[in-house]
């Protein structure tokens, strides 16, 4: 799928230009996306240290709250 695509160094630089210093939002971004992005940026010789908001924690808390309500 990526055979004829640009190298990751080029892609991660374009991604960094696109997001700038914006806060990244994602589900499970802390343990999945951020490590891959950080590793690719490091290999490309750039720093990627944007703040991020991971919705996983909040979704898990909401699910647990809803389950406890259903038990009542």
C-alpha positions in Angstrom: 0.0 0.0 0.0 2.9 2.4 0.6 5.3 1.2 -2.1 4.9 4.3 -4.3 4.3 6.8 -1.4 6.7 9.4 -0.1 9.2 8.4 2.7 8.1 8.7 6.3 10.6 11.5 6.9 8.8 13.7 4.3 5.3 12.7 5.5 6.1 13.5 9.2 7.5 16.9 8.3 4.4 17.7 6.3 2.2 16.5 9.1 4.1 18.7 11.6 3.7 21.7 9.3 0.0 20.9 9.0 -0.7 20.6 12.8 1.8 23.3 13.9 1.5 23.6 17.7 -2.2 22.5 17.8 -3.4 20.1 20.5 -3.9 16.6 19.0 -7.1 14.8 19.9 -7.6 11.1 19.5 -8.9 7.9 21.0 -6.1 6.0 22.6 -3.6 8.5 21.1 -1.3 8.3 24.1 -0.4 4.6 23.8 -0.9 4.2 20.0 -0.4 7.3 17.9 2.0 9.5 19.9 4.8 6.9 20.2 4.7 6.3 16.4 4.6 10.0 15.6 7.4 10.8 18.1 9.6 8.0 16.7 9.1 9.0 13.1 9.8 12.6 14.0 13.0 11.7 15.8 14.2 9.7 12.8 13.4 12.7 10.6 15.4 14.9 12.9 12.5 17.0 14.1 10.9 17.5 17.4 7.2 16.6 17.8 6.1 17.5 21.3 2.6 18.7 20.8 0.2 18.5 23.7 -2.6 15.9 23.2 -6.0 14.9 24.6 -6.8 11.2 24.7 -10.5 10.5 24.7 -9.9 6.8 25.8 -9.8 7.6 29.5 -13.0 9.6 29.4 -14.8 7.0 27.3 -13.8 4.3 29.8 -15.0 6.4 32.7 -18.3 7.1 30.9 -18.8 3.4 30.2 -18.2 2.5 33.8 -20.6 5.2 35.0 -23.3 4.0 32.6 -22.8 0.4 33.7 -23.1 1.3 37.4 -26.3 3.2 36.6 -27.7 0.1 34.8 -27.0 -2.0 37.9 -29.3 0.2 40.0 
